[in-house]
Amino acid sequence: MRTFSQIRDDLNEDVSYHKSMMKHHDKWTDAHDHESNNRDGNKAEDHVSAHISHANAALDHREAIKMHVKHGADSSQYKKARKDANNASRESHDDTKSAGSKFVTAGKP
């Protein structure tokens, strides 16, 4: 049987991962927002799309934290939230690739 300390360590590890991913996506959200407001044409639209994707990914990671804390790491609610967050992260990174690797008006985060 697992001890309370082991359970707490697992909780902290999972929560810190999702917090780290939230910060990562928040930085990219800001960079794409800045870029979309200072570009023209298709590139601006691509950055808007990437901005939205990163914002959604950050929200999904926040939801995963809530489900982990409320229901535990083995719950179906957390597993679904974790899967959704990871899928949103993949989508946001794909949108960043579509927007292009060069940031003209803002430095890469």
C-alpha positions as CSV (number, residue, x, y, z in Angstrom):
1,M,0.0,0.0,0.0
2,R,1.2,3.5,-0.8
3,T,2.0,5.9,1.9
4,F,0.6,9.4,2.2
5,S,4.0,10.8,1.3
6,Q,4.1,8.8,-1.9
7,I,0.6,10.0,-2.9
8,R,1.5,13.6,-2.1
9,D,4.7,13.3,-4.2
10,D,2.8,12.0,-7.1
11,L,0.3,14.8,-6.8
12,N,3.0,17.4,-6.7
13,E,4.8,15.9,-9.7
14,D,1.6,15.9,-11.9
15,V,0.5,19.3,-10.7
16,S,3.9,20.8,-11.3
17,Y,4.0,19.4,-14.8
18,H,0.6,21.0,-15.7
19,K,1.7,24.3,-14.1
20,S,4.8,24.3,-16.2
21,M,2.8,23.6,-19.3
22,M,0.4,26.4,-18.4
23,K,3.3,28.9,-18.1
24,H,4.8,27.6,-21.4
25,H,1.5,28.1,-23.3
26,D,0.9,31.5,-21.7
27,K,4.2,32.7,-23.0
28,W,3.5,31.5,-26.5
29,T,0.0,32.9,-26.3
30,D,1.4,36.4,-25.5
31,A,4.0,36.1,-28.3
32,H,1.5,35.1,-30.9
33,D,-0.9,37.8,-29.8
34,H,1.8,40.4,-30.2
35,E,2.8,39.1,-33.6
36,S,-0.8,38.9,-34.8
37,N,-1.5,42.5,-33.8
38,N,1.6,43.7,-35.7
39,R,1.5,41.7,-38.9
40,D,-0.6,41.8,-42.0
41,G,-2.4,39.2,-44.1
42,N,-2.2,35.4,-43.8
43,K,0.7,35.5,-41.3
44,A,-1.5,37.6,-38.9
45,E,-4.3,35.1,-39.2
46,D,-1.9,32.2,-38.6
47,H,-0.7,33.9,-35.4
48,V,-4.3,34.5,-34.3
49,S,-5.0,30.8,-34.7
50,A,-1.8,29.8,-32.8
51,H,-2.7,32.4,-30.1
52,I,-6.1,30.8,-29.6
53,S,-4.6,27.2,-29.6
54,H,-2.1,28.1,-26.9
55,A,-4.7,29.8,-24.8
56,N,-6.9,26.8,-25.0
57,A,-4.0,24.5,-24.2
58,A,-3.3,26.5,-21.0
59,L,-6.9,26.3,-20.0
60,D,-6.9,22.5,-20.6
61,H,-3.8,22.1,-18.4
62,R,-5.5,24.2,-15.7
63,E,-8.5,21.9,-15.9
64,A,-6.3,18.8,-15.6
65,I,-4.9,20.3,-12.3
66,K,-8.4,20.7,-11.0
67,M,-9.4,17.2,-11.9
68,H,-6.2,15.7,-10.4
69,V,-6.7,17.6,-7.1
70,K,-10.4,16.9,-6.9
71,H,-10.6,13.2,-8.2
72,G,-7.0,11.9,-8.0
73,A,-4.5,10.6,-10.6
74,D,-6.3,7.3,-11.2
75,S,-9.7,8.8,-11.9
76,S,-11.3,8.8,-15.3
77,Q,-12.0,12.5,-14.9
78,Y,-8.3,13.3,-14.6
79,K,-7.2,10.9,-17.3
80,K,-9.6,12.5,-19.7
81,A,-8.5,16.0,-18.7
82,R,-4.8,15.0,-19.1
83,K,-5.5,13.5,-22.5
84,D,-7.4,16.7,-23.6
85,A,-4.6,18.9,-22.3
86,N,-1.9,16.9,-24.1
87,N,-3.9,16.9,-27.4
88,A,-4.4,20.7,-27.1
89,S,-0.6,21.1,-26.6
90,R,0.1,19.1,-29.7
91,E,-2.5,21.2,-31.7
92,S,-1.0,24.4,-30.4
93,H,2.5,23.4,-31.4
94,D,1.2,22.4,-34.9
95,D,-0.4,25.8,-35.2
96,T,2.9,27.5,-34.2
97,K,4.6,25.6,-37.0
98,S,2.0,26.7,-39.4
99,A,2.4,30.3,-38.3
100,G,6.1,30.1,-39.2
101,S,9.3,30.0,-37.2
102,K,10.1,33.7,-37.7
103,F,8.7,36.2,-35.2
104,V,9.1,39.6,-36.8
105,T,7.7,41.9,-34.1
106,A,8.2,39.8,-30.9
107,G,11.0,37.6,-29.9
108,K,10.3,33.9,-29.5
109,P,9.4,33.0,-25.9
